[in-house]
Amino acid sequence: MPLINCPDCNRQISSDVKACIHCGKPLPQALSNTKVGLPAFFIILGLIIFAIGATGISRDHEGIRFIGGIILAIGIVFLVARLIAAKSAG
């Protein structure tokens, strides 16, 4: 729970609150505070699996590339959903 300064009264508050506890100013949810752990995991995992499949030229690696692409797509969908949810909440 990192502390940030309120943009209105400049007093320290938690980065997790939706409004300043001192002056009551609503705080926009910053994109940097958006949790992207799970989507980032899927994106990185998908890229790794896709890269492993791309190193071979045999037909056996087509399935590995396909699975990597699917996992990558899942990560991107999760990431976009989290960003949209964070934007609508803030």
N, CA, C and O atoms as a GROMACS GRO file, in nm:
protein
  360
    1MET      N    1   0.084  -0.117   0.000
    1MET     CA    2   0.000   0.000   0.000
    1MET      C    3   0.089   0.124   0.000
    1MET      O    4   0.115   0.181   0.106
    2PRO      N    5   0.136   0.166  -0.117
    2PRO     CA    6   0.220   0.285  -0.124
    2PRO      C    7   0.139   0.412  -0.097
    2PRO      O    8   0.019   0.418  -0.123
    3LEU      N    9   0.207   0.511  -0.045
    3LEU     CA   10   0.144   0.640  -0.017
    3LEU      C   11   0.168   0.735  -0.133
    3LEU      O   12   0.275   0.738  -0.193
    4ILE      N   13   0.065   0.814  -0.162
    4ILE     CA   14   0.074   0.917  -0.265
    4ILE      C   15   0.024   1.048  -0.205
    4ILE      O   16  -0.036   1.048  -0.098
    5ASN      N   17   0.049   1.158  -0.272
    5ASN     CA   18  -0.001   1.287  -0.228
    5ASN      C   19  -0.133   1.318  -0.298
    5ASN      O   20  -0.148   1.296  -0.418
    6CYS      N   21  -0.228   1.367  -0.221
    6CYS     CA   22  -0.356   1.408  -0.278
    6CYS      C   23  -0.330   1.526  -0.372
    6CYS      O   24  -0.258   1.619  -0.335
    7PRO      N   25  -0.387   1.522  -0.493
    7PRO     CA   26  -0.364   1.633  -0.585
    7PRO      C   27  -0.431   1.764  -0.541
    7PRO      O   28  -0.397   1.871  -0.592
    8ASP      N   29  -0.525   1.756  -0.447
    8ASP     CA   30  -0.596   1.876  -0.404
    8ASP      C   31  -0.533   1.936  -0.279
    8ASP      O   32  -0.496   2.054  -0.279
    9CYS      N   33  -0.520   1.856  -0.171
    9CYS     CA   34  -0.469   1.911  -0.045
    9CYS      C   35  -0.322   1.877  -0.020
    9CYS      O   36  -0.261   1.927   0.074
   10ASN      N   37  -0.264   1.792  -0.104
   10ASN     CA   38  -0.123   1.756  -0.101
   10ASN      C   39  -0.081   1.678   0.025
   10ASN      O   40   0.037   1.672   0.057
   11ARG      N   41  -0.177   1.619   0.096
   11ARG     CA   42  -0.144   1.536   0.213
   11ARG      C   43  -0.131   1.392   0.169
   11ARG      O   44  -0.189   1.351   0.068
   12GLN      N   45  -0.055   1.313   0.245
   12GLN     CA   46  -0.031   1.175   0.207
   12GLN      C   47  -0.153   1.087   0.236
   12GLN      O   48  -0.215   1.094   0.342
   13ILE      N   49  -0.184   1.004   0.136
   13ILE     CA   50  -0.295   0.909   0.149
   13ILE      C   51  -0.252   0.777   0.084
   13ILE      O   52  -0.153   0.772   0.011
   14SER      N   53  -0.328   0.674   0.110
   14SER     CA   54  -0.301   0.544   0.047
   14SER      C   55  -0.336   0.550  -0.101
   14SER      O   56  -0.430   0.620  -0.140
   15SER      N   57  -0.262   0.477  -0.182
   15SER     CA   58  -0.293   0.473  -0.324
   15SER      C   59  -0.415   0.386  -0.354
   15SER      O   60  -0.463   0.384  -0.467
   16ASP      N   61  -0.465   0.315  -0.253
   16ASP     CA   62  -0.580   0.226  -0.271
   16ASP      C   63  -0.716   0.293  -0.249
   16ASP      O   64  -0.818   0.235  -0.283
   17VAL      N   65  -0.718   0.414  -0.194
   17VAL     CA   66  -0.845   0.479  -0.163
   17VAL      C   67  -0.905   0.542  -0.288
   17VAL      O   68  -0.833   0.577  -0.382
   18LYS      N   69  -1.037   0.557  -0.289
   18LYS     CA   70  -1.105   0.619  -0.402
   18LYS      C   71  -1.123   0.769  -0.385
   18LYS      O   72  -1.149   0.841  -0.482
   19ALA      N   73  -1.109   0.818  -0.260
   19ALA     CA   74  -1.120   0.961  -0.231
   19ALA      C   75  -1.023   0.994  -0.118
   19ALA      O   76  -0.991   0.908  -0.036
   20CYS      N   77  -0.978   1.118  -0.114
   20CYS     CA   78  -0.887   1.163  -0.009
   20CYS      C   79  -0.960   1.159   0.126
   20CYS      O   80  -1.074   1.206   0.138
   21ILE      N   81  -0.894   1.103   0.227
   21ILE     CA   82  -0.956   1.095   0.359
   21ILE      C   83  -0.950   1.229   0.432
   21ILE      O   84  -1.019   1.247   0.533
   22HIS      N   85  -0.870   1.323   0.382
   22HIS     CA   86  -0.856   1.453   0.447
   22HIS      C   87  -0.952   1.557   0.389
   22HIS      O   88  -1.021   1.628   0.463
   23CYS      N   89  -0.956   1.567   0.255
   23CYS     CA   90  -1.038   1.671   0.194
   23CYS      C   91  -1.160   1.615   0.119
   23CYS      O   92  -1.249   1.691   0.081
   24GLY      N   93  -1.164   1.484   0.096
   24GLY     CA   94  -1.277   1.421   0.030
   24GLY      C   95  -1.275   1.423  -0.121
   24GLY      O   96  -1.369   1.376  -0.184
   25LYS      N   97  -1.168   1.476  -0.181
   25LYS     CA   98  -1.162   1.482  -0.327
   25LYS      C   99  -1.156   1.341  -0.385
   25LYS      O  100  -1.071   1.261  -0.345
   26PRO      N  101  -1.245   1.310  -0.480
   26PRO     CA  102  -1.238   1.179  -0.547
   26PRO      C  103  -1.109   1.169  -0.628
   26PRO      O  104  -1.068   1.265  -0.693
   27LEU      N  105  -1.047   1.053  -0.623
   27LEU     CA  106  -0.922   1.032  -0.694
   27LEU      C  107  -0.946   0.943  -0.815
   27LEU      O  108  -1.008   0.837  -0.802
   28PRO      N  109  -0.897   0.984  -0.931
   28PRO     CA  110  -0.909   0.894  -1.047
   28PRO      C  111  -0.817   0.775  -1.028
   28PRO      O  112  -0.706   0.788  -0.976
   29GLN      N  113  -0.862   0.660  -1.071
   29GLN     CA  114  -0.778   0.541  -1.063
   29GLN      C  115  -0.674   0.550  -1.173
   29GLN      O  116  -0.707   0.545  -1.292
   30ALA      N  117  -0.550   0.562  -1.134
   30ALA     CA  118  -0.442   0.574  -1.231
   30ALA      C  119  -0.419   0.440  -1.300
   30ALA      O  120  -0.440   0.334  -1.241
   31LEU      N  121  -0.377   0.447  -1.424
   31LEU     CA  122  -0.348   0.327  -1.499
   31LEU      C  123  -0.236   0.248  -1.434
   31LEU      O  124  -0.232   0.125  -1.444
   32SER      N  125  -0.144   0.316  -1.368
   32SER     CA  126  -0.032   0.248  -1.304
   32SER      C  127  -0.078   0.167  -1.183
   32SER      O  128  -0.008   0.074  -1.141
   33ASN      N  129  -0.193   0.201  -1.125
   33ASN     CA  130  -0.244   0.126  -1.012
   33ASN      C  131  -0.328   0.006  -1.055
   33ASN      O  132  -0.371  -0.073  -0.971
   34THR      N  133  -0.350  -0.009  -1.184
   34THR     CA  134  -0.429  -0.121  -1.233
   34THR      C  135  -0.348  -0.249  -1.219
   34THR      O  136  -0.232  -0.256  -1.261
   35LYS      N  137  -0.410  -0.350  -1.160
   35LYS     CA  138  -0.340  -0.476  -1.142
   35LYS      C  139  -0.343  -0.553  -1.273
   35LYS      O  140  -0.449  -0.585  -1.325
   36VAL      N  141  -0.226  -0.583  -1.326
   36VAL     CA  142  -0.216  -0.653  -1.452
   36VAL      C  143  -0.135  -0.782  -1.437
   36VAL      O  144  -0.081  -0.833  -1.535
   37GLY      N  145  -0.127  -0.834  -1.317
   37GLY     CA  146  -0.045  -0.952  -1.292
   37GLY      C  147  -0.087  -1.073  -1.373
   37GLY      O  148  -0.004  -1.131  -1.443
   38LEU      N  149  -0.212  -1.115  -1.366
   38LEU     CA  150  -0.258  -1.233  -1.437
   38LEU      C  151  -0.253  -1.215  -1.588
   38LEU      O  152  -0.203  -1.304  -1.657
   39PRO      N  153  -0.302  -1.104  -1.643
   39PRO     CA  154  -0.289  -1.086  -1.788
   39PRO      C  155  -0.143  -1.085  -1.833
   39PRO      O  156  -0.110  -1.143  -1.937
   40ALA      N  157  -0.056  -1.020  -1.756
   40ALA     CA  158   0.086  -1.017  -1.793
   40ALA      C  159   0.144  -1.158  -1.792
   40ALA      O  160   0.225  -1.192  -1.878
   41PHE      N  161   0.103  -1.240  -1.696
   41PHE     CA  162   0.150  -1.378  -1.689
   41PHE      C  163   0.111  -1.453  -1.816
   41PHE      O  164   0.194  -1.521  -1.876
   42PHE      N  165  -0.017  -1.441  -1.858
   42PHE     CA  166  -0.062  -1.510  -1.979
   42PHE      C  167   0.010  -1.459  -2.103
   42PHE      O  168   0.046  -1.537  -2.191
   43ILE      N  169   0.030  -1.329  -2.110
   43ILE     CA  170   0.098  -1.272  -2.227
   43ILE      C  171   0.241  -1.322  -2.236
   43ILE      O  172   0.286  -1.363  -2.343
   44ILE      N  173   0.312  -1.320  -2.125
   44ILE     CA  174   0.452  -1.367  -2.125
   44ILE      C  175   0.458  -1.516  -2.154
   44ILE      O  176   0.541  -1.561  -2.234
   45LEU      N  177   0.372  -1.594  -2.089
   45LEU     CA  178   0.370  -1.738  -2.112
   45LEU      C  179   0.338  -1.769  -2.259
   45LEU      O  180   0.402  -1.854  -2.320
   46GLY      N  181   0.240  -1.699  -2.314
   46GLY     CA  182   0.205  -1.720  -2.455
   46GLY      C  183   0.319  -1.687  -2.548
   46GLY      O  184   0.344  -1.759  -2.644
   47LEU      N  185   0.388  -1.578  -2.521
   47LEU     CA  186   0.504  -1.541  -2.605
   47LEU      C  187   0.615  -1.645  -2.596
   47LEU      O  188   0.677  -1.678  -2.697
   48ILE      N  189   0.640  -1.697  -2.476
   48ILE     CA  190   0.745  -1.798  -2.459
   48ILE      C  191   0.708  -1.925  -2.535
   48ILE      O  192   0.791  -1.980  -2.608
   49ILE      N  193   0.585  -1.972  -2.518
   49ILE     CA  194   0.543  -2.094  -2.587
   49ILE      C  195   0.543  -2.074  -2.738
   49ILE      O  196   0.585  -2.162  -2.813
   50PHE      N  197   0.497  -1.957  -2.783
   50PHE     CA  198   0.498  -1.928  -2.926
   50PHE      C  199   0.642  -1.927  -2.979
   50PHE      O  200   0.668  -1.980  -3.087
   51ALA      N  201   0.734  -1.867  -2.904
   51ALA     CA  202   0.874  -1.861  -2.946
   51ALA      C  203   0.935  -2.000  -2.953
   51ALA      O  204   1.011  -2.031  -3.044
   52ILE      N  205   0.900  -2.085  -2.856
   52ILE     CA  206   0.951  -2.223  -2.858
   52ILE      C  207   0.900  -2.294  -2.983
   52ILE      O  208   0.975  -2.366  -3.049
   53GLY      N  209   0.772  -2.274  -3.014
   53GLY     CA  210   0.717  -2.336  -3.134
   53GLY      C  211   0.775  -2.279  -3.261
   53GLY      O  212   0.783  -2.349  -3.362
   54ALA      N  213   0.816  -2.155  -3.259
   54ALA     CA  214   0.870  -2.090  -3.379
   54ALA      C  215   1.014  -2.131  -3.406
   54ALA      O  216   1.065  -2.110  -3.517
   55THR      N  217   1.081  -2.190  -3.308
   55THR     CA  218   1.221  -2.230  -3.330
   55THR      C  219   1.232  -2.353  -3.419
   55THR      O  220   1.335  -2.373  -3.482
   56GLY      N  221   1.128  -2.434  -3.425
   56GLY     CA  222   1.132  -2.553  -3.510
   56GLY      C  223   1.059  -2.529  -3.641
   56GLY      O  224   0.966  -2.449  -3.648
   57ILE      N  225   1.100  -2.599  -3.742
   57ILE     CA  226   1.037  -2.582  -3.873
   57ILE      C  227   0.952  -2.703  -3.910
   57ILE      O  228   0.892  -2.706  -4.018
   58SER      N  229   0.946  -2.801  -3.823
   58SER     CA  230   0.865  -2.918  -3.854
   58SER      C  231   0.718  -2.887  -3.829
   58SER      O  232   0.683  -2.789  -3.764
   59ARG      N  233   0.633  -2.973  -3.880
   59ARG     CA  234   0.489  -2.955  -3.865
   59ARG      C  235   0.447  -2.977  -3.720
   59ARG      O  236   0.340  -2.930  -3.678
   60ASP      N  237   0.528  -3.047  -3.643
   60ASP     CA  238   0.494  -3.073  -3.502
   60ASP      C  239   0.489  -2.944  -3.421
   60ASP      O  240   0.417  -2.936  -3.322
   61HIS      N  241   0.563  -2.844  -3.463
   61HIS     CA  242   0.568  -2.720  -3.387
   61HIS      C  243   0.451  -2.626  -3.417
   61HIS      O  244   0.432  -2.525  -3.349
   62GLU      N  245   0.372  -2.660  -3.520
   62GLU     CA  246   0.256  -2.576  -3.550
   62GLU      C  247   0.156  -2.577  -3.434
   62GLU      O  248   0.098  -2.473  -3.403
   63GLY      N  249   0.137  -2.691  -3.372
   63GLY     CA  250   0.046  -2.701  -3.257
   63GLY      C  251   0.096  -2.619  -3.139
   63GLY      O  252   0.016  -2.557  -3.069
   64ILE      N  253   0.227  -2.620  -3.118
   64ILE     CA  254   0.285  -2.543  -3.007
   64ILE      C  255   0.266  -2.394  -3.033
   64ILE      O  256   0.231  -2.320  -2.941
   65ARG      N  257   0.289  -2.350  -3.157
   65ARG     CA  258   0.266  -2.210  -3.190
   65ARG      C  259   0.120  -2.172  -3.173
   65ARG      O  260   0.089  -2.063  -3.127
   66PHE      N  261   0.030  -2.262  -3.210
   66PHE     CA  262  -0.112  -2.236  -3.196
   66PHE      C  263  -0.151  -2.220  -3.049
   66PHE      O  264  -0.223  -2.127  -3.013
   67ILE      N  265  -0.103  -2.310  -2.965
   67ILE     CA  266  -0.131  -2.302  -2.821
   67ILE      C  267  -0.074  -2.172  -2.763
   67ILE      O  268  -0.140  -2.104  -2.684
   68GLY      N  269   0.049  -2.138  -2.802
   68GLY     CA  270   0.108  -2.013  -2.756
   68GLY      C  271   0.027  -1.892  -2.798
   68GLY      O  272   0.012  -1.798  -2.721
   69GLY      N  273  -0.025  -1.895  -2.921
   69GLY     CA  274  -0.108  -1.786  -2.969
   69GLY      C  275  -0.239  -1.775  -2.892
   69GLY      O  276  -0.285  -1.664  -2.863
   70ILE      N  277  -0.298  -1.888  -2.859
   70ILE     CA  278  -0.422  -1.888  -2.782
   70ILE      C  279  -0.398  -1.830  -2.643
   70ILE      O  280  -0.475  -1.746  -2.596
   71ILE      N  281  -0.291  -1.874  -2.576
   71ILE     CA  282  -0.260  -1.822  -2.442
   71ILE      C  283  -0.231  -1.672  -2.449
   71ILE      O  284  -0.273  -1.597  -2.362
   72LEU      N  285  -0.159  -1.629  -2.551
   72LEU     CA  286  -0.131  -1.487  -2.570
   72LEU      C  287  -0.261  -1.408  -2.588
   72LEU      O  288  -0.276  -1.300  -2.531
   73ALA      N  289  -0.352  -1.461  -2.667
   73ALA     CA  290  -0.481  -1.394  -2.689
   73ALA      C  291  -0.561  -1.384  -2.559
   73ALA      O  292  -0.624  -1.281  -2.532
   74ILE      N  293  -0.558  -1.489  -2.478
   74ILE     CA  294  -0.627  -1.486  -2.349
   74ILE      C  295  -0.570  -1.375  -2.261
   74ILE      O  296  -0.645  -1.301  -2.198
   75GLY      N  297  -0.438  -1.364  -2.258
   75GLY     CA  298  -0.375  -1.259  -2.178
   75GLY      C  299  -0.413  -1.121  -2.225
   75GLY      O  300  -0.438  -1.032  -2.144
   76ILE      N  301  -0.419  -1.101  -2.356
   76ILE     CA  302  -0.456  -0.970  -2.410
   76ILE      C  303  -0.601  -0.938  -2.377
   76ILE      O  304  -0.632  -0.823  -2.343
   77VAL      N  305  -0.690  -1.036  -2.387
   77VAL     CA  306  -0.830  -1.013  -2.353
   77VAL      C  307  -0.843  -0.977  -2.205
   77VAL      O  308  -0.916  -0.883  -2.171
   78PHE      N  309  -0.774  -1.050  -2.117
   78PHE     CA  310  -0.776  -1.018  -1.974
   78PHE      C  311  -0.725  -0.877  -1.949
   78PHE      O  312  -0.783  -0.802  -1.870
   79LEU      N  313  -0.616  -0.840  -2.015
   79LEU     CA  314  -0.557  -0.708  -1.995
   79LEU      C  315  -0.654  -0.598  -2.039
   79LEU      O  316  -0.673  -0.500  -1.967
   80VAL      N  317  -0.715  -0.613  -2.155
   80VAL     CA  318  -0.808  -0.513  -2.204
   80VAL      C  319  -0.928  -0.503  -2.110
   80VAL      O  320  -0.977  -0.393  -2.083
   81ALA      N  321  -0.977  -0.617  -2.062
   81ALA     CA  322  -1.092  -0.616  -1.970
   81ALA      C  323  -1.056  -0.542  -1.841
   81ALA      O  324  -1.138  -0.466  -1.790
   82ARG      N  325  -0.937  -0.565  -1.788
   82ARG     CA  326  -0.896  -0.496  -1.665
   82ARG      C  327  -0.882  -0.346  -1.688
   82ARG      O  328  -0.921  -0.266  -1.604
   83LEU      N  329  -0.825  -0.309  -1.803
   83LEU     CA  330  -0.807  -0.166  -1.831
   83LEU      C  331  -0.943  -0.096  -1.849
   83LEU      O  332  -0.960   0.017  -1.804
   84ILE      N  333  -1.037  -0.162  -1.914
   84ILE     CA  334  -1.170  -0.105  -1.931
   84ILE      C  335  -1.239  -0.092  -1.796
   84ILE      O  336  -1.303   0.009  -1.769
   85ALA      N  337  -1.227  -0.195  -1.711
   85ALA     CA  338  -1.288  -0.190  -1.579
   85ALA      C  339  -1.227  -0.078  -1.494
   85ALA      O  340  -1.298  -0.008  -1.422
   86ALA      N  341  -1.095  -0.062  -1.503
   86ALA     CA  342  -1.029   0.043  -1.426
   86ALA      C  343  -1.071   0.181  -1.475
   86ALA      O  344  -1.088   0.273  -1.395
   87LYS      N  345  -1.087   0.196  -1.605
   87LYS     CA  346  -1.127   0.325  -1.660
   87LYS      C  347  -1.272   0.359  -1.621
   87LYS      O  348  -1.302   0.474  -1.590
   88SER      N  349  -1.360   0.260  -1.623
   88SER     CA  350  -1.499   0.288  -1.588
   88SER      C  351  -1.515   0.310  -1.438
   88SER      O  352  -1.608   0.379  -1.397
   89ALA      N  353  -1.428   0.251  -1.355
   89ALA     CA  354  -1.435   0.271  -1.211
   89ALA      C  355  -1.379   0.406  -1.172
   89ALA      O  356  -1.422   0.465  -1.072
   90GLY      N  357  -1.284   0.457  -1.249
   90GLY     CA  358  -1.221   0.584  -1.213
   90GLY      C  359  -1.291   0.695  -1.276
   90GLY      O  360  -1.252   0.810  -1.257
   0.00000   0.00000   0.00000
